[in-house]
């Protein structure tokens, strides 16, 4: 079934009268473009990987899928079938592609690359219309098409702006000299009489593109200028700079006009580096101006200067562009593009993410008719996307996704409570992964710990705002006033097994224990820990409470008197971030900055060290039957251990997301993990341990324990099991994972015919 892309382009360019054949060839074109990475690296994966992920409604899938057996299954929920929005992919540049621009009639596309070339593509043939254009002035950072359809401007790394004439009988260019550093953006005025440029030399310049005359130099910015744009009537041009301002200029006088627009925004990353203001654009109807800084998109009313929208996109934005009808935006957001729907209300604007690029997307723009979007990427490719189809089939992005810092499972296994970096508590159906309640909001800082009362009626949450809050688990309503006794971040909270007591641990170096029915502190509370307390646990019979902290010690107290019990347990290897008692109460497992440790309480000694290559913190859980310990080491792996011997029994991979918390269900059949990227997963413990024994001899087991590397599910020996489309990396669910929160997920499995992988791949083709 190998589909040669050049043949597909040739055939689709011909006049094909048969509608079915025409549609098949169009489907084949999308198939090749969207699965290029798999096909290019390994021909067998046309069948093993690309076909299972193809659009189920395509004629290509319907024709070839019944002829194959032993392939993976890929069921999508809340996400578009792979390739559903991809139209084609253009390859030819030998370096990152920095910019693309459509010709006014949409028939041509210009691209600029770090390989030093400008290429002109014929969109009717998906091939190059002319030979690559090279000026010799270094990397091409920006390109734009003149509205006269015959000029292309390019901005280069060496600061030279080039005006290319691409008409066949007048091919050539003339340079515009003036900038002293890289030219980040070039844009023609609507009537092609002017060209604006933005540079790292902290200036924006206005040129006559025909004569090369420099008409104006703007020196008002105090940092690099990254973008320029013209108003639809051509009377105003705007510039955006790393000085966090957008300035607007009169094209005739060169004087500032309208009010300077300031972002006045502290980026999430500004602690580590200066935020970058990257892009500016006028809406074609002349009513709005949009700008991007880091992960924030802002919009202003052009007439009044009033800010009318501020939204966080979830990813750093490198470029943003209005659609021709002013009703949509397209944004280059990390490795994906985002299609924003602005109508009818800007404040409820939502977007969908389209993925396919394997590296950063530098720029994206609409075609003149608004039907397509073209994107330029560091992966060296240009992708053309449908900007209209399939939006309703895709789950709108929730924007920035907060980290799961903590979770707890109700005793009846019905629901999961989780605490997040965005100050919220959320409640999930443990069977389906659906949200059961709106986010519980009230904390003013991150939620570090949650606990569920044994009867399932209440949720307790501990926060960096120094409080413990209580919530009704059924309604989500706050219960009573926040408990404000701590004077430092509250790091952990836990209910006793009989539900009569609630304990919390804090950076103020104390543990506090309350009588839960009355919310009154016990007589001996608070207990001094002589170090920041970060973890806390009740023994199975509630006679003991244990706390661990940043000094590596674990202290135990009798819960009826508050007196110290047993010898202090101490690790020389840093903080204790998590604690769990064995079901018989004789041992305790601690998670630290480097490993998990099992302690004999009576002997006061560490009896096992569980090394998982962790850092920053380790979350631990003990199975109800006492046989297993689960750990996650702030990596995309969850480990299951024999609680007696310390042998590693299974390694479960979270693919793209680092785990931060872990808990067993009360029946011990499942273990639940929370990730640094919003999601929670539930795993079948029995299946994980069983498949781990078969991983070297069974292809299904190999898939279950495969790791995601460079877009491929890879076996323990480095064998390629299956390619995974980039858009699915962050919502992948591979058995024995049985549940994943959120509506966007891709479940990977094996059908009744098994899996033909490795040297057996040829068996996938039916006779």
BALOTI-591338 format. One record per residue (C-alpha): residue number from 1; x, y, z. Coordinates in steps of 0.25 Angstrom, whole numbers. Layout:
N
(NUM,(X,Y,Z)),
...
//
This chain:
767
(1,(0,0,0)),
(2,(12,9,-1)),
(3,(7,23,-6)),
(4,(17,31,-13)),
(5,(14,46,-10)),
(6,(19,51,-23)),
(7,(10,41,-30)),
(8,(-2,46,-21)),
(9,(1,60,-25)),
(10,(2,57,-40)),
(11,(-11,50,-40)),
(12,(-19,60,-31)),
(13,(-14,71,-40)),
(14,(-20,64,-52)),
(15,(-35,65,-56)),
(16,(-41,53,-50)),
(17,(-55,51,-54)),
(18,(-58,39,-45)),
(19,(-63,45,-31)),
(20,(-59,33,-23)),
(21,(-45,32,-29)),
(22,(-43,47,-27)),
(23,(-47,46,-12)),
(24,(-38,34,-10)),
(25,(-26,41,-16)),
(26,(-30,53,-7)),
(27,(-30,44,5)),
(28,(-17,37,1)),
(29,(-11,51,0)),
(30,(-15,54,15)),
(31,(-11,41,19)),
(32,(3,43,14)),
(33,(4,57,19)),
(34,(-1,54,33)),
(35,(7,41,35)),
(36,(20,45,28)),
(37,(29,43,40)),
(38,(25,29,42)),
(39,(26,25,27)),
(40,(39,32,25)),
(41,(46,25,36)),
(42,(40,11,35)),
(43,(32,6,23)),
(44,(25,-6,31)),
(45,(19,5,39)),
(46,(10,9,28)),
(47,(2,-3,32)),
(48,(6,-4,47)),
(49,(5,10,51)),
(50,(-1,20,41)),
(51,(-13,12,36)),
(52,(-18,9,50)),
(53,(-18,24,53)),
(54,(-24,28,39)),
(55,(-38,35,39)),
(56,(-48,24,40)),
(57,(-57,31,30)),
(58,(-46,32,19)),
(59,(-47,23,7)),
(60,(-33,19,9)),
(61,(-36,13,23)),
(62,(-49,7,19)),
(63,(-42,0,7)),
(64,(-29,-5,14)),
(65,(-33,-7,28)),
(66,(-41,-20,25)),
(67,(-29,-26,18)),
(68,(-20,-25,31)),
(69,(-20,-32,44)),
(70,(-11,-32,56)),
(71,(-11,-17,57)),
(72,(-12,-8,69)),
(73,(-26,-2,72)),
(74,(-27,13,74)),
(75,(-40,19,79)),
(76,(-41,34,80)),
(77,(-50,41,90)),
(78,(-52,56,89)),
(79,(-40,58,79)),
(80,(-40,59,64)),
(81,(-36,46,56)),
(82,(-22,48,52)),
(83,(-21,55,39)),
(84,(-35,60,40)),
(85,(-30,75,39)),
(86,(-17,72,31)),
(87,(-18,75,16)),
(88,(-3,74,12)),
(89,(11,75,16)),
(90,(22,83,8)),
(91,(36,78,10)),
(92,(49,83,3)),
(93,(56,93,13)),
(94,(68,87,20)),
(95,(67,95,32)),
(96,(56,101,42)),
(97,(45,108,34)),
(98,(43,122,41)),
(99,(32,128,33)),
(100,(21,126,22)),
(101,(12,136,14)),
(102,(1,133,4)),
(103,(0,141,-9)),
(104,(-13,150,-10)),
(105,(-20,140,-19)),
(106,(-16,128,-10)),
(107,(-9,121,-22)),
(108,(5,122,-16)),
(109,(11,121,-3)),
(110,(25,127,1)),
(111,(34,121,12)),
(112,(47,126,18)),
(113,(56,117,25)),
(114,(69,116,33)),
(115,(75,109,21)),
(116,(76,123,15)),
(117,(66,121,4)),
(118,(52,126,1)),
(119,(43,116,-6)),
(120,(31,119,-14)),
(121,(21,107,-14)),
(122,(9,105,-24)),
(123,(-3,101,-16)),
(124,(-10,94,-27)),
(125,(2,84,-29)),
(126,(8,84,-15)),
(127,(21,86,-22)),
(128,(31,98,-24)),
(129,(27,108,-34)),
(130,(41,113,-36)),
(131,(55,110,-32)),
(132,(59,113,-17)),
(133,(63,128,-16)),
(134,(76,131,-9)),
(135,(81,145,-5)),
(136,(94,140,3)),
(137,(90,149,15)),
(138,(88,137,24)),
(139,(76,131,30)),
(140,(62,136,25)),
(141,(54,139,37)),
(142,(42,146,31)),
(143,(34,147,18)),
(144,(22,154,12)),
(145,(15,154,-1)),
(146,(12,168,-7)),
(147,(-3,170,-11)),
(148,(2,172,-26)),
(149,(5,157,-26)),
(150,(19,159,-32)),
(151,(28,163,-20)),
(152,(32,155,-8)),
(153,(40,162,3)),
(154,(49,154,12)),
(155,(56,159,25)),
(156,(69,152,28)),
(157,(78,149,40)),
(158,(89,159,35)),
(159,(79,171,35)),
(160,(77,172,20)),
(161,(62,173,15)),
(162,(61,167,1)),
(163,(50,170,-9)),
(164,(49,158,-19)),
(165,(42,160,-32)),
(166,(36,146,-35)),
(167,(30,148,-49)),
(168,(37,138,-59)),
(169,(44,149,-68)),
(170,(48,158,-57)),
(171,(54,148,-46)),
(172,(63,155,-36)),
(173,(64,164,-24)),
(174,(69,177,-18)),
(175,(74,179,-4)),
(176,(69,189,6)),
(177,(80,193,15)),
(178,(78,200,28)),
(179,(76,190,40)),
(180,(88,186,48)),
(181,(83,173,53)),
(182,(73,162,50)),
(183,(60,165,43)),
(184,(49,158,50)),
(185,(37,163,42)),
(186,(34,169,28)),
(187,(20,173,24)),
(188,(14,180,12)),
(189,(4,191,13)),
(190,(-10,187,7)),
(191,(-7,195,-6)),
(192,(8,190,-7)),
(193,(13,204,-7)),
(194,(20,202,7)),
(195,(28,191,14)),
(196,(29,191,29)),
(197,(41,183,36)),
(198,(44,180,51)),
(199,(58,177,56)),
(200,(66,173,68)),
(201,(73,186,66)),
(202,(61,192,74)),
(203,(56,199,62)),
(204,(44,198,52)),
(205,(46,204,38)),
(206,(37,208,27)),
(207,(41,206,12)),
(208,(37,209,-2)),
(209,(39,194,-7)),
(210,(40,199,-22)),
(211,(51,209,-20)),
(212,(57,204,-7)),
(213,(56,217,-1)),
(214,(55,217,14)),
(215,(43,226,18)),
(216,(43,225,33)),
(217,(52,220,45)),
(218,(45,217,58)),
(219,(54,218,70)),
(220,(44,219,82)),
(221,(45,205,86)),
(222,(55,201,97)),
(223,(57,186,93)),
(224,(56,177,81)),
(225,(45,179,71)),
(226,(38,166,67)),
(227,(26,169,59)),
(228,(19,180,50)),
(229,(5,181,44)),
(230,(-3,190,36)),
(231,(-17,194,38)),
(232,(-27,190,27)),
(233,(-28,204,21)),
(234,(-13,205,21)),
(235,(-12,218,29)),
(236,(-7,213,42)),
(237,(5,203,45)),
(238,(8,196,58)),
(239,(20,190,64)),
(240,(22,181,76)),
(241,(34,180,84)),
(242,(41,172,96)),
(243,(39,185,104)),
(244,(25,180,106)),
(245,(18,191,97)),
(246,(11,192,84)),
(247,(12,206,78)),
(248,(4,211,66)),
(249,(9,221,55)),
(250,(3,230,44)),
(251,(8,224,31)),
(252,(9,238,25)),
(253,(16,246,36)),
(254,(23,235,43)),
(255,(18,241,56)),
(256,(12,233,68)),
(257,(-3,232,67)),
(258,(-13,226,77)),
(259,(-9,222,91)),
(260,(3,213,94)),
(261,(-2,199,98)),
(262,(5,192,109)),
(263,(4,178,113)),
(264,(7,181,128)),
(265,(7,166,130)),
(266,(17,157,139)),
(267,(19,144,131)),
(268,(19,131,138)),
(269,(33,129,132)),
(270,(38,143,136)),
(271,(45,138,148)),
(272,(55,131,139)),
(273,(56,139,126)),
(274,(50,152,121)),
(275,(36,150,114)),
(276,(36,152,99)),
(277,(26,160,92)),
(278,(25,154,79)),
(279,(13,157,70)),
(280,(3,168,66)),
(281,(-8,168,56)),
(282,(-20,177,52)),
(283,(-34,170,49)),
(284,(-38,172,35)),
(285,(-50,179,39)),
(286,(-41,190,46)),
(287,(-48,189,59)),
(288,(-38,181,67)),
(289,(-23,179,70)),
(290,(-17,166,75)),
(291,(-4,164,82)),
(292,(4,152,88)),
(293,(14,152,100)),
(294,(18,138,105)),
(295,(5,130,107)),
(296,(-4,142,108)),
(297,(-13,147,96)),
(298,(-18,162,98)),
(299,(-28,169,89)),
(300,(-31,184,89)),
(301,(-42,193,82)),
(302,(-35,200,71)),
(303,(-43,213,73)),
(304,(-43,214,88)),
(305,(-30,207,92)),
(306,(-39,199,102)),
(307,(-34,185,105)),
(308,(-45,176,102)),
(309,(-39,162,104)),
(310,(-28,155,112)),
(311,(-27,140,111)),
(312,(-16,130,114)),
(313,(-13,120,103)),
(314,(-6,109,111)),
(315,(6,110,102)),
(316,(16,121,98)),
(317,(11,129,86)),
(318,(21,132,75)),
(319,(11,138,65)),
(320,(-4,141,64)),
(321,(-12,145,52)),
(322,(-27,149,49)),
(323,(-35,141,39)),
(324,(-40,149,27)),
(325,(-54,150,33)),
(326,(-49,155,47)),
(327,(-57,144,54)),
(328,(-45,135,57)),
(329,(-30,135,61)),
(330,(-19,125,58)),
(331,(-7,124,67)),
(332,(6,117,67)),
(333,(7,111,81)),
(334,(19,103,84)),
(335,(18,90,75)),
(336,(3,92,72)),
(337,(-5,102,65)),
(338,(-18,108,71)),
(339,(-31,111,64)),
(340,(-38,122,72)),
(341,(-53,124,71)),
(342,(-56,139,75)),
(343,(-71,140,73)),
(344,(-81,143,78)),
(345,(-74,147,91)),
(346,(-59,150,93)),
(347,(-59,146,107)),
(348,(-64,132,104)),
(349,(-54,130,92)),
(350,(-49,116,91)),
(351,(-39,109,83)),
(352,(-36,95,78)),
(353,(-21,90,76)),
(354,(-16,84,63)),
(355,(-4,75,65)),
(356,(5,69,55)),
(357,(18,77,55)),
(358,(29,70,64)),
(359,(37,83,67)),
(360,(33,98,70)),
(361,(23,105,61)),
(362,(29,119,58)),
(363,(18,125,50)),
(364,(4,122,45)),
(365,(-5,129,35)),
(366,(-19,128,28)),
(367,(-21,126,13)),
(368,(-28,138,7)),
(369,(-41,131,7)),
(370,(-40,126,21)),
(371,(-42,112,18)),
(372,(-27,108,21)),
(373,(-16,111,30)),
(374,(-1,109,27)),
(375,(9,107,38)),
(376,(24,108,38)),
(377,(32,99,48)),
(378,(46,96,53)),
(379,(44,82,48)),
(380,(47,87,34)),
(381,(33,85,29)),
(382,(21,94,25)),
(383,(7,88,28)),
(384,(-6,92,22)),
(385,(-18,90,31)),
(386,(-33,91,28)),
(387,(-37,103,37)),
(388,(-52,100,36)),
(389,(-54,85,37)),
(390,(-56,77,49)),
(391,(-56,88,60)),
(392,(-69,82,66)),
(393,(-62,69,67)),
(394,(-51,74,75)),
(395,(-51,76,90)),
(396,(-48,91,92)),
(397,(-35,93,100)),
(398,(-37,97,114)),
(399,(-25,106,113)),
(400,(-13,105,123)),
(401,(-14,92,130)),
(402,(-10,92,144)),
(403,(-2,81,151)),
(404,(-8,70,160)),
(405,(-1,72,173)),
(406,(-9,62,181)),
(407,(-20,52,180)),
(408,(-29,43,189)),
(409,(-38,31,186)),
(410,(-51,30,193)),
(411,(-53,17,201)),
(412,(-64,12,192)),
(413,(-56,14,180)),
(414,(-66,23,174)),
(415,(-59,36,173)),
(416,(-45,43,173)),
(417,(-42,56,179)),
(418,(-30,64,174)),
(419,(-23,77,178)),
(420,(-16,86,167)),
(421,(-6,97,165)),
(422,(-17,106,161)),
(423,(-23,107,175)),
(424,(-34,97,172)),
(425,(-40,84,177)),
(426,(-47,75,167)),
(427,(-55,63,168)),
(428,(-55,52,157)),
(429,(-63,39,155)),
(430,(-53,28,157)),
(431,(-60,19,147)),
(432,(-61,28,135)),
(433,(-52,40,138)),
(434,(-62,50,136)),
(435,(-63,62,145)),
(436,(-74,61,156)),
(437,(-74,75,161)),
(438,(-69,89,156)),
(439,(-55,92,162)),
(440,(-56,95,177)),
(441,(-50,109,178)),
(442,(-46,116,191)),
(443,(-32,115,194)),
(444,(-23,126,190)),
(445,(-11,118,187)),
(446,(-7,104,182)),
(447,(-14,92,188)),
(448,(-3,82,193)),
(449,(-11,71,199)),
(450,(-26,66,199)),
(451,(-32,55,208)),
(452,(-46,48,207)),
(453,(-54,45,220)),
(454,(-56,30,222)),
(455,(-71,31,220)),
(456,(-69,39,207)),
(457,(-76,51,211)),
(458,(-65,61,213)),
(459,(-52,66,206)),
(460,(-41,73,213)),
(461,(-31,81,206)),
(462,(-18,87,210)),
(463,(-11,99,203)),
(464,(0,108,202)),
(465,(-9,119,207)),
(466,(-7,113,221)),
(467,(-21,108,222)),
(468,(-29,95,223)),
(469,(-42,95,216)),
(470,(-54,85,217)),
(471,(-64,82,205)),
(472,(-76,75,204)),
(473,(-73,63,194)),
(474,(-87,63,188)),
(475,(-90,77,186)),
(476,(-76,83,186)),
(477,(-80,94,196)),
(478,(-70,99,206)),
(479,(-73,94,220)),
(480,(-70,104,231)),
(481,(-59,114,232)),
(482,(-45,111,227)),
(483,(-36,105,238)),
(484,(-25,116,240)),
(485,(-17,111,252)),
(486,(-4,109,244)),
(487,(5,120,241)),
(488,(12,114,229)),
(489,(9,106,217)),
(490,(0,94,220)),
(491,(7,82,213)),
(492,(-1,70,217)),
(493,(-15,67,222)),
(494,(-21,53,226)),
(495,(-33,47,233)),
(496,(-32,36,243)),
(497,(-38,23,239)),
(498,(-50,24,248)),
(499,(-53,38,243)),
(500,(-52,44,257)),
(501,(-39,52,255)),
(502,(-33,61,245)),
(503,(-18,64,245)),
(504,(-9,74,237)),
(505,(6,76,235)),
(506,(12,90,232)),
(507,(24,98,229)),
(508,(22,104,242)),
(509,(29,92,248)),
(510,(16,87,255)),
(511,(6,76,253)),
(512,(-8,79,258)),
(513,(-19,69,261)),
(514,(-34,72,262)),
(515,(-46,65,267)),
(516,(-53,65,254)),
(517,(-68,65,258)),
(518,(-65,78,267)),
(519,(-54,84,259)),
(520,(-47,86,272)),
(521,(-32,84,274)),
(522,(-28,73,283)),
(523,(-22,77,296)),
(524,(-8,74,292)),
(525,(-8,80,279)),
(526,(0,86,272)),
(527,(12,76,273)),
(528,(26,82,270)),
(529,(34,75,259)),
(530,(47,83,260)),
(531,(47,84,245)),
(532,(37,87,233)),
(533,(26,76,233)),
(534,(23,71,219)),
(535,(16,57,221)),
(536,(6,51,231)),
(537,(-1,38,233)),
(538,(-9,31,243)),
(539,(-6,16,247)),
(540,(-17,6,243)),
(541,(-23,6,257)),
(542,(-22,21,258)),
(543,(-13,19,271)),
(544,(-1,26,264)),
(545,(1,38,255)),
(546,(14,39,248)),
(547,(20,52,241)),
(548,(32,54,233)),
(549,(39,67,228)),
(550,(51,74,221)),
(551,(61,69,231)),
(552,(59,54,227)),
(553,(53,50,240)),
(554,(40,42,243)),
(555,(34,45,257)),
(556,(23,36,263)),
(557,(13,40,274)),
(558,(2,34,282)),
(559,(-11,40,277)),
(560,(-18,39,291)),
(561,(-7,47,298)),
(562,(2,53,288)),
(563,(14,47,294)),
(564,(26,42,285)),
(565,(25,27,282)),
(566,(36,18,277)),
(567,(50,23,273)),
(568,(51,34,263)),
(569,(54,29,249)),
(570,(64,37,241)),
(571,(69,37,227)),
(572,(82,44,223)),
(573,(78,46,209)),
(574,(69,58,210)),
(575,(54,61,212)),
(576,(42,52,214)),
(577,(31,56,205)),
(578,(21,45,206)),
(579,(17,34,217)),
(580,(9,21,217)),
(581,(7,11,228)),
(582,(7,-4,225)),
(583,(-7,-10,227)),
(584,(-2,-17,240)),
(585,(4,-5,245)),
(586,(18,-10,248)),
(587,(25,-3,236)),
(588,(24,10,229)),
(589,(29,14,215)),
(590,(34,28,213)),
(591,(36,36,200)),
(592,(49,44,200)),
(593,(57,53,191)),
(594,(64,41,185)),
(595,(57,28,188)),
(596,(46,21,196)),
(597,(50,14,209)),
(598,(43,4,217)),
(599,(44,5,232)),
(600,(42,-5,243)),
(601,(35,3,254)),
(602,(39,-6,266)),
(603,(54,-7,262)),
(604,(55,7,257)),
(605,(62,3,245)),
(606,(61,4,230)),
(607,(60,-10,224)),
(608,(58,-7,209)),
(609,(62,4,200)),
(610,(54,5,187)),
(611,(62,13,176)),
(612,(54,19,165)),
(613,(63,29,159)),
(614,(55,40,166)),
(615,(57,55,169)),
(616,(50,66,176)),
(617,(40,57,183)),
(618,(34,43,184)),
(619,(20,39,186)),
(620,(17,26,192)),
(621,(5,17,195)),
(622,(3,3,202)),
(623,(-7,-7,196)),
(624,(-18,-11,205)),
(625,(-13,-26,205)),
(626,(1,-21,209)),
(627,(7,-28,197)),
(628,(10,-16,188)),
(629,(16,-2,189)),
(630,(14,8,178)),
(631,(23,20,176)),
(632,(25,31,166)),
(633,(38,39,165)),
(634,(33,51,158)),
(635,(36,44,145)),
(636,(26,39,135)),
(637,(27,25,142)),
(638,(19,18,153)),
(639,(26,7,160)),
(640,(20,-5,167)),
(641,(29,-12,177)),
(642,(28,-25,185)),
(643,(26,-20,199)),
(644,(34,-31,206)),
(645,(46,-33,196)),
(646,(47,-19,190)),
(647,(47,-26,176)),
(648,(41,-17,165)),
(649,(29,-24,159)),
(650,(24,-14,149)),
(651,(27,-1,142)),
(652,(15,7,137)),
(653,(18,18,127)),
(654,(10,31,127)),
(655,(16,34,114)),
(656,(17,50,113)),
(657,(14,53,127)),
(658,(22,53,140)),
(659,(14,47,152)),
(660,(14,54,165)),
(661,(4,46,174)),
(662,(-1,32,175)),
(663,(-12,24,183)),
(664,(-18,10,183)),
(665,(-32,8,183)),
(666,(-38,1,195)),
(667,(-40,-12,188)),
(668,(-26,-12,184)),
(669,(-29,-15,169)),
(670,(-25,-2,164)),
(671,(-15,9,166)),
(672,(-18,23,163)),
(673,(-7,34,159)),
(674,(-7,49,157)),
(675,(2,56,147)),
(676,(9,69,146)),
(677,(0,72,133)),
(678,(-14,72,139)),
(679,(-18,57,137)),
(680,(-21,46,146)),
(681,(-20,31,142)),
(682,(-25,18,148)),
(683,(-17,5,145)),
(684,(-21,-10,147)),
(685,(-11,-15,157)),
(686,(-13,-30,154)),
(687,(-11,-28,139)),
(688,(1,-19,141)),
(689,(8,-30,149)),
(690,(4,-41,140)),
(691,(8,-34,128)),
(692,(21,-30,134)),
(693,(25,-45,134)),
(694,(22,-47,119)),
(695,(28,-34,114)),
(696,(40,-41,107)),
(697,(32,-52,101)),
(698,(18,-46,98)),
(699,(16,-34,88)),
(700,(3,-29,96)),
(701,(12,-28,108)),
(702,(22,-21,101)),
(703,(12,-11,96)),
(704,(7,-9,111)),
(705,(21,-5,116)),
(706,(26,2,104)),
(707,(31,16,106)),
(708,(29,28,97)),
(709,(42,33,91)),
(710,(42,43,80)),
(711,(28,40,76)),
(712,(29,25,76)),
(713,(25,14,86)),
(714,(38,7,88)),
(715,(40,-7,94)),
(716,(50,-10,105)),
(717,(61,-14,95)),
(718,(58,-1,87)),
(719,(49,-8,76)),
(720,(39,1,70)),
(721,(25,-4,73)),
(722,(16,7,68)),
(723,(18,22,64)),
(724,(8,31,71)),
(725,(3,44,64)),
(726,(8,57,71)),
(727,(-6,61,75)),
(728,(-8,49,83)),
(729,(4,49,92)),
(730,(-2,56,103)),
(731,(-15,49,103)),
(732,(-10,34,101)),
(733,(-16,23,109)),
(734,(-9,10,108)),
(735,(-14,-3,115)),
(736,(-13,-6,127)),
(737,(-17,8,128)),
(738,(-32,7,130)),
(739,(-37,21,132)),
(740,(-32,35,129)),
(741,(-39,48,133)),
(742,(-43,58,123)),
(743,(-51,56,110)),
(744,(-39,56,101)),
(745,(-32,43,101)),
(746,(-27,32,91)),
(747,(-28,18,96)),
(748,(-17,9,90)),
(749,(-20,-6,90)),
(750,(-19,-19,83)),
(751,(-30,-26,76)),
(752,(-35,-41,76)),
(753,(-25,-45,66)),
(754,(-13,-41,74)),
(755,(-1,-32,70)),
(756,(8,-34,58)),
(757,(20,-26,62)),
(758,(35,-27,59)),
(759,(40,-38,49)),
(760,(25,-43,49)),
(761,(20,-30,43)),
(762,(18,-37,29)),
(763,(7,-46,35)),
(764,(-2,-33,37)),
(765,(-6,-34,22)),
(766,(-18,-44,19)),
(767,(-16,-53,7)),
//
